[in-house]
Amino acid sequence: MATHSRAQQAEAKQQEQILQKDTLNAVQEEVVRKPHPAHQEEFATFFKRFEQAIQQQDATAFNQTIAPEPGLYLIDNPGAVPRFTRVADIKVYKRTGAGERPFFTIRESFNKCDLQEAEQLPTVTCLGDNNNFSRQGCFVTDGTAFHGNTAYRHAGLSQAEERRISQAQLLVSKTVLHTRSGFKFHFGRINGQWRVLFIELTAPCSA
């Protein structure tokens, strides 16, 4: 029994190593490269345009912030498991609950996002009354922590889609948290341009 278990562990480790190698090859060197400090002001400019597209419900402008590959993954939580939806055109996405509302209805709670640099994002407190985080505001930080996010493993996806998501996660280099809404936005540089890669619409403390 122990020998069988060790064999399974060895096989699992080998598969993981192969996946890691394939992932790094697929996303190339830009995936693992840290953003250059000179890119910081450029990101702030990009984010203002990104936020403006949401506030103005401008689908054309918003779609220009999505890379053809890997696309944009929107993450929500309609039930016991998260839902990952990949889109290239934001108009096709409908939020779960309340009549499958269009994406741009997030502007009702996502607004006035004045970016503040942070080494770490605020922690969740769930105190209620718009006080669900240890600090309030709109924070931007290094996004590499999202590389290890494993929520997709609980979403009932195919292995191919799981691999696609894990590869896309490695592209993330900036994360923005808007505490009033609880939404998180994950960005990366694709072919030298900032793009939105993941948006988490799973507000904390809602369960």
ZIDA-V222705 format. One record per pair of residues at least 24 apart in sequence whose ideal C-beta (glycine too) atoms are under 6 Angstrom apart, sorted by sequence separation. I is the first residue (numbers start at 0). GAP is how many residues later the second one is. D is the distance in Angstrom with one decimal. If there is no record, write none. Layout:
i->{I & I}
gap->{GAP & GAP}
d->{D & D}
//
This chain:
i->{113 & 112 & 114 & 171 & 62 & 145 & 170 & 62 & 61 & 142 & 145 & 167 & 142 & 58 & 142 & 58 & 142 & 140 & 139 & 138 & 137 & 145 & 135 & 142 & 132 & 56 & 54 & 53 & 120 & 50 & 112 & 83 & 109 & 81 & 83 & 109 & 108 & 131 & 80 & 81 & 109 & 131 & 80 & 125 & 123 & 69 & 66 & 71 & 72 & 73 & 74 & 75 & 76 & 75 & 66 & 64 & 34 & 30 & 26 & 30 & 25 & 26 & 22 & 26 & 45 & 42}
gap->{24 & 25 & 25 & 25 & 26 & 26 & 26 & 27 & 28 & 29 & 29 & 29 & 30 & 31 & 31 & 32 & 32 & 34 & 36 & 38 & 40 & 40 & 43 & 43 & 46 & 47 & 52 & 53 & 56 & 62 & 65 & 68 & 68 & 69 & 71 & 71 & 72 & 72 & 73 & 73 & 73 & 73 & 74 & 79 & 80 & 98 & 123 & 124 & 125 & 125 & 125 & 125 & 125 & 126 & 128 & 131 & 138 & 139 & 140 & 140 & 141 & 143 & 144 & 144 & 148 & 151}
d->{5.8 & 3.9 & 4.8 & 5.7 & 5.9 & 4.8 & 5.8 & 5.9 & 5.1 & 4.2 & 5.9 & 5.7 & 5.1 & 5.4 & 4.8 & 5.0 & 3.9 & 5.7 & 4.9 & 5.0 & 4.9 & 5.4 & 5.1 & 5.5 & 4.3 & 4.2 & 5.4 & 5.3 & 4.9 & 5.5 & 5.3 & 5.8 & 5.5 & 5.0 & 5.2 & 4.6 & 3.9 & 5.8 & 5.3 & 5.1 & 5.6 & 4.7 & 5.7 & 3.9 & 4.9 & 4.0 & 4.3 & 5.7 & 4.9 & 5.1 & 4.7 & 4.6 & 4.3 & 5.9 & 4.2 & 5.0 & 4.9 & 4.7 & 5.5 & 5.3 & 5.2 & 5.3 & 5.0 & 6.0 & 4.2 & 5.8}
//
